[in-house]
Amino acid sequence: MSTIDASHLSVIPYLDMSSVDGRFISSATFFAEGQWRMWVPAEDRFLELKIVEPVEMFYWSKAPQSNHDVYIQLLDFVAQQAALPGLEHAVTGMMDDVLNMTILPAKIDVLHASRNSVGSGIRRMVTTEVEYLFSLCRSLFDLLQEIIAGVWKTVMLHDKTVVKRPLKGSFREMVVFEGKPVTSQLLESRFGLPTLIAQTYVGASRFFLDLKTMRDNLVHHGSQVQTIFDGEDGFLIAGHLRPFASIAIWQEEEKQPNNLVPLLPALTTMIYGTLAVCGAFSHAMEQTIGCPPPLVPGMKLFLRCPLSERFLAAMQDCADRGVFNEQQSADEKPSEENRSAK
């Protein structure tokens, strides 16, 4: 990410210059008044480029330019209000991780369509995608924790009787203490966190620890992704075997002989759950912390990518299944925006 003196940002008419104050801009592309506008750094200034239609890009707008563009409240909050000095890597890393998540449903579809030409090696290709997804979801939690900790450093507590302490650097260190899951009361006393944020950590702990266990078993402990079978309509796995046995998301009509169930809903549920749980933190922070005003008032951050239509359909399928919502408390449920992911 290029660094340009803040004074040069004044050429971009959509920014609130009074709110920049050292923060960085995650995207300099806008869709406004029915046209695309984009600024790029050139030596010591910004130049506006003429673009017709972007293929893959984060952009700012009052509404999505296309029904297939993706809105995720977590990314909007991070780019608008948590783009603080020192968090450039975490913010851009989070945006890149989410972008990579959006292509997974279409990638699994392509692999299934290619199974006859690829042959038996297709199962190994799918296995590597499963392993990568677990690492990607795990990464998003630690990037989120880096951002939360960075924002927390800037917070001034009104209640002077509360002792504010720096947050831990990894998400695991926040939700596990002395080998046990934390409680809200413990987080409040250890770090001075507001109750709502402490409760959000506690609510996220079960999903995160299950995800971490599955990821660690695959990456560190020599476990293997179970055998992946080739079904007529998609790849199949045994529903009673690890690491997906605890994700009871399949509908009766999807279940096949020998307890085989579709693989893709298990993978997209991991994405859906990760985004929903992480998104709960942005809501909690907005409600409890005096965050700076948005950098781009009146606009939201959207994602344009070639495979977003398939991703949105997969996220809607997860919402329709309802298992994640049923398993979480009210504080953990994704917002209406996260449920539609657009």
N, C-alpha and C positions, 0 to 999 in steps of 0.2 A: 504494500500500500504506500503510495507516494505521499510525502509530506510537503505541503505548500503553506506559506505564511497565510494566516487566517484573513489578512486584509484583502487578499486576492479572491476570496470566496464571494465577495460582494457582487461579482458579475453574475452570480447565479441568483435569479430573482425569487426563488422559492424558499430560500433559507432564512431563518430568523437569526440575523447576525448578532443580535443582542444576547443570544443563547449559546453561541458557539463556544466562547470562553475556553479555548484549548482542546475542545472535543474534535474528533475526526469524523469525516463523512464516509459512510459505508458505500454509498453509490451516488454518482453525479449524473444519473440518467433519470429523466422525468417524462411522464406523459400528461400533458396539460393542454387545455384548449384544443383538443382533438389532434395534437401532433406530438411527435417524439422530439425531445431536446436532450442533448448530451454534452457535457463538458469534460475535457481531458487536460491533465497538467502538461504544460509545455514550458520548460525551463522555469521561469519565475512567475508564471501566470497560468490562468485557465483559458483554454480556447473552446469555443462551441463547435461541435461537429454536426453535420447534417446526416441523419440516418433515416432510412425508410422504414425498416421493420427489424427489430432485434430478434435473434434466434434464441439466445440464452443469456439472461441478464436479470439482476435485481434492479428494480426501478421504483420511483415514487409516483404516486398518483392518488387522486381522490377516490377512484374506483378502478377495479381491474380493467385493462384495455380489452382483454379477452376473458370469456367465461372459463377458459382453461388455465388462466394464470392463478398462481397459488398465493394465498395469504395465510401466514402463520403468525399469530399474535406475539409469540415469544421473540421472533426475529425482529418484528416491528418495534417492540419495546427496547430490545438491545440496541438496535441501530438508532433509535430516536433519543433514548435517554441514558443509555449505559455505555455510550461510545467515548469512554474516558481515556485520557493519556495512560499508556501502559497496557491497555486491554486490546490493542489492535490485533494481536495474534489470536486471542481468544474469540473475538467477535468474527473476524474473517474465517477462522477455523470452524466456528459453529455454522456460519452461512454455507461453507463448502461441504460440511458433513450433511446438512439438510439437503443440499442440492444432490449429493450422491445418493441419498435415500430415495429421492423422487424417481430415480431411474430403475430401482430394483424390480418393481412389478413387471415393467416392460421387458427387462433383461431376462427374467425367468420365462416369460412368454416366448421370447426369441430363442432361448435355449431349448425349450420344449419343441418349438417348430423345427429346430435344426437337428433333432435327435437322430433322425434316420441318416442324415449325411455325416454327422460326427461319429456315430456309432457308440460303443460302450464307454468311451471317454467322457460322454456327456454327464454321467453321474458325478465324476470327479470335478467337473466344471461347476456343477450346481453346488457341490459340497463346499468348494472354496467361496462361493457367494454367501452361503449360510455362515461360514466362519467370519467372513469379512463384515457381515451385518452385525454380528454380536460385538465385534470390536468397534464398529462405527457407533452403535448405540452407547456403548460404555464410554467412548471418547466424548460424546456429547455431554454426558453428566459432568465430567471433569472440566470441560470448557465452561459449562454453566457455573460450576463452583468457583472457577477463577474470576468470572464476571461478578458473581454475587459478592465474593470477598473484596474485589476491587471497589465496587459501589459502597460496600459497608465501611470501607476506610474513610469515605467522604462524609459519612453520616454523623451529625451532631445530635446527641440525645437531649431532649428537653428535661427529662427527669434526671437530675444530677445524682440521685441516690443509686442509679443503675450503673454498674461498672461495665463499660464497653470494652471488649477484647477482640483482637484480630481473629478472623475465621480461619479454619484449616484450609490447606491447599488442595486437598482431594475430597471428592464427595463422600467417599467411604469413611474418611476420618470424621465427617460431620454426622453420619448416621450410625456409627458403631463406636462405642466407648467401652474399653476394657472387655472387649469380646462380646458385648451385648448390644442389641439395638437401643438407641437412645430414646429418652422420653422428652416431651415438650418442656417439662420443668427443668430437666438437666441442661438443655440447650439454652434456656433463658438464663439460668444461673451461671453457666460457663462463659457465655459470650455476651450476655445482655441483649439478646435478640428479642424483638417484639413477639408476642404470643402467636400471631398468625403465621409468621415466617417459621417459627419453631415448629408449629403444628404441620406446616407444609413439608418440612424435612421428615418428620415422623411419618406422615402419610405417604411419602415417596419411598420410604426405606424398604418396604416389602418388595415392591416391583424392582427397585435397584438391586437389592441383594440377590433376588432370584436371577436377574440378568447377569450380575457379576459372577455368580456361581456357575452358570452355564458357560459364560465366556471363559472363565479361568479353567474349567474342566477341559475345554477344547484347546486352549492356548498353552496352558502350563502343566496340566496333569495327564496329558496323553489320551484323553477321551476322544472318541471319534463321533462324527455326525452319523446317525444311524443310516442304514441302507435306504437309498432313494429309489423308488420304483417308477416305472414309466407307465402312466395311465393314458387313456385315450384323450382326456380333456386337460391333463396337466400332470405334473409330478406328484407322487404319493409317498407317504411315510406311514409307519405303524403308529397309530395314535396312542398306544400304551407305553411307548419307549421314550427314554430321555433323548434330547433335552426338552421335548415338547409335551410330555405327558401331563404336565400341570396346567396346560393352556387348553381348557375345555371349550373350544370355540366352534367346533364343527356342528353343522346341522345334520339331522338324521338322514336326510336325503343325500348328503355328501358321503356318508359312511359306506364303505364297500366291503366285500368279503375279506376275511382274514384281518379285520380291524384296520384296514387301510383307509387313510383320510388324506385330503389335499394338503400339499406342503405350503402353497402360497399364502393361505389365510394365516398360518402360523407366523410367517415372516412379516407380513404386513401388520399383524397385531403387535409385534415387537416394535415396529416403527411408530404405529399409532399410540401405543402406550408410552413410549419414550417421549414423543412430542407432547402428549397430554400431561404427563407428570412434570416435565420440565416447564411447560407452559404455566402450570399452577404457581410457580415461583414468580413469574413476571406479574401475575395478578396480585399475589401477596405483597410484593414489593411496591407496586403502585398504590396499594391501599394503606401501607404502613410507613413508607419512607418518603421523605420530601425530595423526590427525584427532580432533576432540572427539567425545564420545559422542553418540549419536543424541538428537535433541530429543524424539522420540516413541518410546520403547523398546517393542519388541514389536509394532510396527505398521509398515506400509509405506504409501507414497503411491501412490494409484490415481487414474486418470482416468475419470470418467463423462462420456460425450458421446453424442449421439443417433446418430451414424453410426459408432460404434466397431466394430460387428460387421463391416461392410464393410472397415474398415481392418485388423482382425485377420486376416480372410481373405486380404487382399492381402499382408500380411507373411508369413503362412504359405506363400503361393504363392512368395514370394521365397526363403524358406528351402528349400522343396522343389526349387527350380531349382538351388540349390547353387553358382551361378557365383561369387558373392561370396566364399564360403568357400574355394573352390578358388584364387581369385586372391590371397588374403591369407595371410600367415604365421600360425602358430599363435597368436602373441601378439595378432593383430588380430581373430581370429574372435570373433563376438558370443557372449556367454554364453548358457546355455540359456534364461535369462529373456528376453534380448533376441531370441533366435531366435523365441520364441513371442510376444514383445511383450505378454505378459500375466502 
